[in-house]
Amino acid sequence: MTELFRIVRGLGGNGSTYVCRALAAMERVVLLSETNPSTANLFAFELNPATQIEANHSPLGLPTYAGHAAELGSPVLFGRYLAELNEACNERHYVLVIRDYNYVDYIGVPLVWPAAGKSSLDAALGKAARRDVLLLRHPIPQFLSLISHRELANALDVRSFLRGYRRMLDVHADAKRFKYEFVFRDFERQFGQLVRSLALPYDDSYKTRLPQLNWMTGHEAGKSLHHAVPPDDAGKASAELLRQFRRSRDYREICSACDYDT
């Protein structure tokens, strides 16, 4: 694996659907959405890189996976296939960007159990060079966003969420951080910085292609918005939920590490 890997990380509920739609709309970007070995066999292979290459990027003539898609749940085979894709993109003057799905790595429930507490994508890529960014959001509105998904509404609890959030910060301490609250208040400037952090050439023409890009996985709003919407997170948490968060040591340490108010 000699080519640089570019990775967008996060737990979900952090604006990554819209951000990655904007990245995917940039000319000559090939984006794989919410994929890693731990997600490769979820949702009828919707997050599997082999499925996504055939469904979303087939006109580019990139390598298809020769075996069964389920095999890409193996970090070794997943890593080999991504190395092949990365090299093929480079040869064709495209850039591969991987949207990681760290929820399964650090929280897990109910999609996988127990959570591994480490990155399955990093296990697949081994020692390959990478540039990664980490999308963050204040824990309380992020939790509320996550439980708005039907799959998580009755399964995700505050303790598991905060433990996973804190673990993610520890594991990906070297990733360049971007806060949801800043990104969506000043999207063009923040997005430009994110693009540069991934060592990508900025392509302003993405705005003209964004409305037609409809295959991104993730939150429904982020899949359909034509422009970034500033955050409005005030006053949406119940008093009981606030108490659960504020009595947690993990919550206080996350807020301290990310410079968020408690």
TABEL-V119432 format. One record per residue. N is the residue number from 1. RES is the residue in three letters. PHI is phi as a letter, one per 30 degrees, with the letter a starting at -180 (none if undefined). PSI is psi in degrees with one decimal (* if undefined). NEAR is the number of other C-alpha atoms within 8 Angstrom. Layout:
n={N/N}
res={RES/RES}
phi={PHI/PHI}
psi={PSI/PSI}
near={NEAR/NEAR}
This chain:
n={1/2/3/4/5/6/7/8/9/10/11/12/13/14/15/16/17/18/19/20/21/22/23/24/25/26/27/28/29/30/31/32/33/34/35/36/37/38/39/40/41/42/43/44/45/46/47/48/49/50/51/52/53/54/55/56/57/58/59/60/61/62/63/64/65/66/67/68/69/70/71/72/73/74/75/76/77/78/79/80/81/82/83/84/85/86/87/88/89/90/91/92/93/94/95/96/97/98/99/100/101/102/103/104/105/106/107/108/109/110/111/112/113/114/115/116/117/118/119/120/121/122/123/124/125/126/127/128/129/130/131/132/133/134/135/136/137/138/139/140/141/142/143/144/145/146/147/148/149/150/151/152/153/154/155/156/157/158/159/160/161/162/163/164/165/166/167/168/169/170/171/172/173/174/175/176/177/178/179/180/181/182/183/184/185/186/187/188/189/190/191/192/193/194/195/196/197/198/199/200/201/202/203/204/205/206/207/208/209/210/211/212/213/214/215/216/217/218/219/220/221/222/223/224/225/226/227/228/229/230/231/232/233/234/235/236/237/238/239/240/241/242/243/244/245/246/247/248/249/250/251/252/253/254/255/256/257/258/259/260/261/262}
res={MET/THR/GLU/LEU/PHE/ARG/ILE/VAL/ARG/GLY/LEU/GLY/GLY/ASN/GLY/SER/THR/TYR/VAL/CYS/ARG/ALA/LEU/ALA/ALA/MET/GLU/ARG/VAL/VAL/LEU/LEU/SER/GLU/THR/ASN/PRO/SER/THR/ALA/ASN/LEU/PHE/ALA/PHE/GLU/LEU/ASN/PRO/ALA/THR/GLN/ILE/GLU/ALA/ASN/HIS/SER/PRO/LEU/GLY/LEU/PRO/THR/TYR/ALA/GLY/HIS/ALA/ALA/GLU/LEU/GLY/SER/PRO/VAL/LEU/PHE/GLY/ARG/TYR/LEU/ALA/GLU/LEU/ASN/GLU/ALA/CYS/ASN/GLU/ARG/HIS/TYR/VAL/LEU/VAL/ILE/ARG/ASP/TYR/ASN/TYR/VAL/ASP/TYR/ILE/GLY/VAL/PRO/LEU/VAL/TRP/PRO/ALA/ALA/GLY/LYS/SER/SER/LEU/ASP/ALA/ALA/LEU/GLY/LYS/ALA/ALA/ARG/ARG/ASP/VAL/LEU/LEU/LEU/ARG/HIS/PRO/ILE/PRO/GLN/PHE/LEU/SER/LEU/ILE/SER/HIS/ARG/GLU/LEU/ALA/ASN/ALA/LEU/ASP/VAL/ARG/SER/PHE/LEU/ARG/GLY/TYR/ARG/ARG/MET/LEU/ASP/VAL/HIS/ALA/ASP/ALA/LYS/ARG/PHE/LYS/TYR/GLU/PHE/VAL/PHE/ARG/ASP/PHE/GLU/ARG/GLN/PHE/GLY/GLN/LEU/VAL/ARG/SER/LEU/ALA/LEU/PRO/TYR/ASP/ASP/SER/TYR/LYS/THR/ARG/LEU/PRO/GLN/LEU/ASN/TRP/MET/THR/GLY/HIS/GLU/ALA/GLY/LYS/SER/LEU/HIS/HIS/ALA/VAL/PRO/PRO/ASP/ASP/ALA/GLY/LYS/ALA/SER/ALA/GLU/LEU/LEU/ARG/GLN/PHE/ARG/ARG/SER/ARG/ASP/TYR/ARG/GLU/ILE/CYS/SER/ALA/CYS/ASP/TYR/ASP/THR}
phi={none/c/d/d/c/c/b/c/c/l/c/j/i/b/i/d/d/d/e/d/d/d/d/d/d/d/d/i/c/c/c/c/c/h/c/a/e/d/c/e/c/d/h/h/i/d/c/d/d/d/d/d/d/d/d/c/b/e/d/d/i/d/d/d/d/d/c/d/e/d/d/d/d/d/e/d/d/e/d/d/d/d/d/d/d/d/d/d/d/d/d/c/i/c/b/d/b/c/c/d/b/d/e/d/d/c/c/i/d/c/d/b/a/d/d/d/i/b/d/d/d/d/d/d/d/i/c/d/d/b/b/b/b/b/c/c/a/e/e/d/d/d/e/d/d/d/d/d/d/e/d/c/e/c/c/d/c/d/d/d/d/d/d/d/e/d/d/e/d/d/d/c/d/d/d/d/c/b/c/e/d/d/e/d/d/b/d/d/d/d/d/d/d/d/e/d/d/d/h/c/d/d/b/d/d/e/d/d/c/e/d/d/d/b/c/d/d/k/d/e/d/d/d/b/d/c/a/d/c/e/d/b/c/d/i/c/c/d/d/d/d/d/d/d/d/d/c/c/d/e/d/d/d/d/d/d/d/c/i/c/d/d}
psi={103.7/-22.4/149.4/134.8/135.3/126.1/135.2/120.6/161.9/169.9/-5.4/164.1/23.1/15.5/6.2/-25.8/-48.6/-43.8/-43.8/-26.4/-42.3/-41.1/-44.7/-26.5/-10.2/141.9/133.2/18.0/130.9/112.7/131.7/129.9/123.8/44.3/140.5/173.8/-31.0/-18.7/-6.4/-27.7/13.6/156.9/48.9/41.3/17.9/-30.1/5.4/132.9/-35.3/-41.9/-43.9/-36.6/-44.6/-38.2/-36.9/-18.6/18.4/-33.1/-15.9/-10.4/29.9/158.2/132.9/159.5/129.2/-27.1/-162.1/139.4/-30.7/-24.6/-21.8/1.5/-12.2/121.7/-36.4/-49.0/-37.3/-47.1/-39.6/-41.7/-40.9/-34.6/-40.2/-43.6/-43.5/-42.7/-41.7/-39.4/-45.4/-42.6/-31.1/5.6/35.4/166.3/124.8/129.3/133.3/121.3/106.0/160.7/86.3/-6.7/-44.7/-27.3/-38.3/-17.1/-60.8/-59.8/134.5/10.5/-41.2/153.2/135.0/163.5/140.8/-29.6/13.2/165.2/117.8/-29.1/-43.2/-36.9/-37.7/-38.6/-16.8/-128.5/11.1/144.8/144.0/153.9/124.2/147.6/150.9/118.1/122.2/160.6/152.3/134.6/-36.7/-54.7/-28.6/-44.0/-44.7/-37.2/-43.0/-42.4/-2.2/-14.3/132.9/-34.5/-25.6/-12.7/-40.9/1.0/-31.1/126.4/160.5/-43.5/-46.6/-40.9/-49.0/-37.6/-42.5/-40.4/-47.5/-40.1/-41.1/-43.1/-39.4/-45.7/-37.9/42.4/-24.2/-7.7/145.6/126.3/139.0/127.2/132.5/-45.8/-35.9/-42.0/-45.3/-3.7/-26.8/66.1/-46.6/-44.1/-46.7/-39.5/-39.5/-40.5/-40.2/-43.3/-45.0/-34.6/-27.9/5.1/43.7/148.2/130.5/136.0/96.1/-18.3/-3.6/-29.0/-32.0/-25.2/-19.8/-45.7/-26.7/-8.1/104.5/14.1/-0.6/138.5/159.6/-155.7/137.8/-40.4/-45.1/-23.2/-13.3/-15.7/142.5/-9.9/158.9/138.0/125.8/147.3/148.1/79.4/2.5/136.6/21.1/-9.5/139.9/161.5/-38.1/-40.9/-41.0/-40.1/-41.1/-42.6/-47.2/-18.7/3.2/129.6/-40.1/-42.7/-47.4/-38.6/-35.3/-48.6/-39.8/-44.9/-31.2/3.6/47.5/147.9/145.5/*}
near={5/5/10/8/12/12/13/12/12/13/9/11/11/11/10/11/12/11/9/12/13/11/11/10/12/13/8/7/12/11/11/12/12/11/15/13/13/10/13/16/14/10/6/5/11/10/15/15/9/9/11/13/12/9/7/7/11/9/4/5/6/10/7/7/8/4/5/7/12/8/9/13/13/8/12/7/11/14/12/9/9/8/10/9/11/12/9/10/13/10/7/6/7/10/11/13/12/13/13/13/14/13/11/13/14/15/14/12/12/9/7/8/7/6/11/7/10/8/10/11/11/7/8/13/9/7/4/10/8/8/12/12/14/12/14/10/11/8/9/9/11/12/11/9/9/11/12/8/9/7/8/12/10/7/8/11/6/9/7/9/11/11/11/12/12/11/10/12/8/7/8/8/6/4/9/8/8/12/9/11/9/10/11/11/9/8/10/6/7/11/10/9/8/10/12/10/11/11/8/8/6/8/7/6/8/12/9/6/10/11/10/5/9/7/6/10/9/7/9/6/6/12/14/8/9/6/4/8/6/7/7/4/6/4/5/6/9/7/6/6/8/10/8/9/10/10/7/9/7/9/13/10/9/11/13/9/7/6/6/9/5/6}
